[in-house]
Amino acid sequence: MMARPVPGCHVDALFGHIVTMHGTRPWGRVLDAGTGRASLQFVMGLQTESWTAVTGDDGEERYLARELGAPARPGDRVLTGHWRDATLLQGQVFDVVLADYLLGAVDRVDPYFQEQLLERLRQHVSGRLYLVGLEPLPDRADGEGPAALRELMRLADVTRLLAGERLYREFPLEWVQRSLVRAGFHVVNATVFPIVYRTAAVDRQLAGCRDRLAHVDAPTRAALEARAVRLAATARDAARAGGIRMGSDYVVTAEPTA
Ligand SMILES: C[S@@+](CC[C@H](N)C(=O)[O-])C[C@H]1O[C@@H](n2cnc3c(N)ncnc32)[C@H](O)[C@@H]1O
């Protein structure tokens, strides 16, 4: 399962913003172009005519069927495929396309495809695109707690590489807005949501490190795990005392240009 890169501390705010932006428009046919538990749960709760959810991950379809009972209605479907494949949903158009943390995950699934992805999605949007993304994290964070969390996230990337995985590559809002225009959209709205990390987010980072270190030789595992545990303890203290403010998410609302 490919999880959202950001702990769901304000998932509701991001989806709530999309609902507000959508107003009284009908949802019609919806495409969840980079699906996962959170976005599909959101889409399944909307008054849609039908929905299609796409994942590039082999195990995700089974996971979503098990966790959400998806798809529940005859016209709905979860598809496994890659957007680079021109035959995927060829000629099919949707009233609403949701790209929820899809952009940042492309490097893990299909590196260097990000710019083409937006052009590819353009073919499928008749009404609106809602793009949720994460600003690239700052290289350094000020203060003991934020610095420990940032270091723990860096260590998490190290464990991904050691486990033979590719890393997420996030794109700044400014890049997204420029690329959307180039891909044939106009931006209706762009809203930034500062992130506050809580203890659950710290625990998830540590758990992810531990899972991936299971594939690594014992001495390396012991050293890296000890470091991860120390960093998590410092970060957890700060998260408990009011949360750690670092980075931001954004939601871009865009429509095809005529
Ligand atoms: C980080 S997850 C998205 C999070 C998800 N929306 C949620 O609610 O948890 C990224 C999703 O995009 C998919 N994905 C990434 N690159 C893709 C590509 N090139 N083609 C198709 N799916 C892709 C992944 O397989 C995964 O299903």
The ligand as an ORCA input file, in Angstrom:
! r2SCAN-3c Opt
* xyz 0 1
  C       0.688      8.619     -2.234
  S      -0.567      7.706     -3.033
  C      -1.901      8.832     -3.037
  C      -2.565      8.937     -1.732
  C      -4.016      8.597     -1.837
  N      -4.769      9.562     -2.604
  C      -4.631      8.402     -0.442
  O      -5.693      8.877     -0.201
  O      -4.017      7.718      0.368
  C      -0.139      7.822     -4.744
  C      -1.051      7.017     -5.659
  O      -0.757      7.399     -7.000
  C      -0.412      6.241     -7.751
  N       0.517      6.596     -8.805
  C       1.704      7.234     -8.697
  N       2.261      7.391     -9.912
  C       1.405      6.836    -10.811
  C       1.416      6.679    -12.227
  N       2.431      7.133    -12.949
  N       0.367      6.058    -12.809
  C      -0.676      5.616    -12.065
  N      -0.750      5.745    -10.720
  C       0.290      6.339    -10.104
  C       0.164      5.296     -6.715
  O       0.200      3.964     -7.187
  C      -0.813      5.515     -5.565
  O      -1.990      4.791     -5.784
*
